Amino acid sequence: MTAHLDASAAKLKRKIEARVGKIKADFATYIAQETDLFSDAAVVSIALLEMAIDRYIDLHGEQDARHLIESSIRRAVEKSKARLN
């Protein structure tokens, strides 16, 4: 039973990661087409962060927003460290 649950969880995780990757790629394409890489860099980052936080609060409540931010930063740092190695 545990092996089946583990396999199901792994499959779901892969599907979520694939969907997240697709959405991020779509955002990156749109941003590249519609904004200037240098003059809009900060405002694009601010807009994306604010949208993510606002959406998360709307869906899950204000108390969970801190968890979202902390877990997102943790994942970004881990990815950055992995690229450096």
C-alpha positions as CSV (number, residue, x, y, z in Angstrom):
1,M,0.0,0.0,0.0
2,T,2.8,2.4,0.9
3,A,4.6,1.8,-2.4
4,H,1.4,2.6,-4.3
5,L,0.9,5.8,-2.4
6,D,4.6,6.8,-2.9
7,A,4.2,6.1,-6.6
8,S,1.0,8.1,-6.8
9,A,2.6,11.0,-4.9
10,A,5.6,10.9,-7.1
11,K,3.4,11.0,-10.2
12,L,1.4,13.9,-8.9
13,K,4.6,15.8,-8.0
14,R,5.9,15.3,-11.6
15,K,2.6,16.5,-13.1
16,I,2.7,19.6,-10.8
17,E,6.3,20.3,-11.6
18,A,5.6,20.0,-15.4
19,R,2.6,22.4,-15.1
20,V,4.6,24.9,-13.1
21,G,7.4,24.7,-15.6
22,K,4.9,25.3,-18.5
23,I,3.3,28.3,-16.8
24,K,6.8,29.8,-15.9
25,A,7.9,29.4,-19.6
26,D,4.7,31.1,-20.8
27,F,5.2,34.0,-18.4
28,A,8.9,34.2,-19.4
29,T,7.9,34.4,-23.1
30,Y,5.2,37.0,-22.5
31,I,7.6,39.1,-20.3
32,A,10.4,38.9,-23.0
33,Q,8.0,40.0,-25.7
34,E,6.2,42.8,-23.7
35,T,8.9,44.3,-21.5
36,D,12.4,45.7,-21.7
37,L,14.9,43.4,-20.0
38,F,16.8,46.2,-18.4
39,S,14.5,49.0,-17.7
40,D,11.6,46.8,-16.5
41,A,13.6,44.2,-14.6
42,A,12.6,45.4,-11.1
43,V,9.0,46.2,-11.9
44,V,8.4,42.8,-13.5
45,S,9.8,41.1,-10.4
46,I,7.7,43.2,-8.1
47,A,4.6,42.6,-10.2
48,L,5.1,38.8,-10.2
49,L,5.8,38.6,-6.5
50,E,2.8,40.8,-5.6
51,M,0.5,38.8,-7.9
52,A,1.7,35.5,-6.4
53,I,1.3,36.7,-2.8
54,D,-2.1,38.3,-3.5
55,R,-3.3,35.1,-5.2
56,Y,-2.0,32.9,-2.4
57,I,-3.7,35.0,0.2
58,D,-7.0,35.0,-1.7
59,L,-6.8,31.2,-2.0
60,H,-5.4,30.2,1.4
61,G,-5.6,33.2,3.8
62,E,-3.1,35.6,5.1
63,Q,-1.5,33.3,7.6
64,D,-0.2,31.0,4.9
65,A,1.4,33.8,2.9
66,R,4.5,33.6,5.1
67,H,4.8,29.9,4.4
68,L,4.5,30.5,0.7
69,I,7.3,33.2,0.7
70,E,9.6,31.1,2.9
71,S,9.2,27.9,1.0
72,S,9.5,29.7,-2.4
73,I,12.8,31.4,-1.3
74,R,14.1,28.1,0.1
75,R,13.4,26.4,-3.3
76,A,15.0,29.2,-5.2
77,V,18.1,29.1,-3.0
78,E,18.4,25.3,-3.4
79,K,18.1,25.7,-7.2
80,S,20.7,28.4,-7.3
81,K,23.1,26.3,-5.2
82,A,22.6,23.3,-7.5
83,R,23.5,25.4,-10.5
84,L,26.7,26.6,-8.8
85,N,27.9,23.0,-8.1
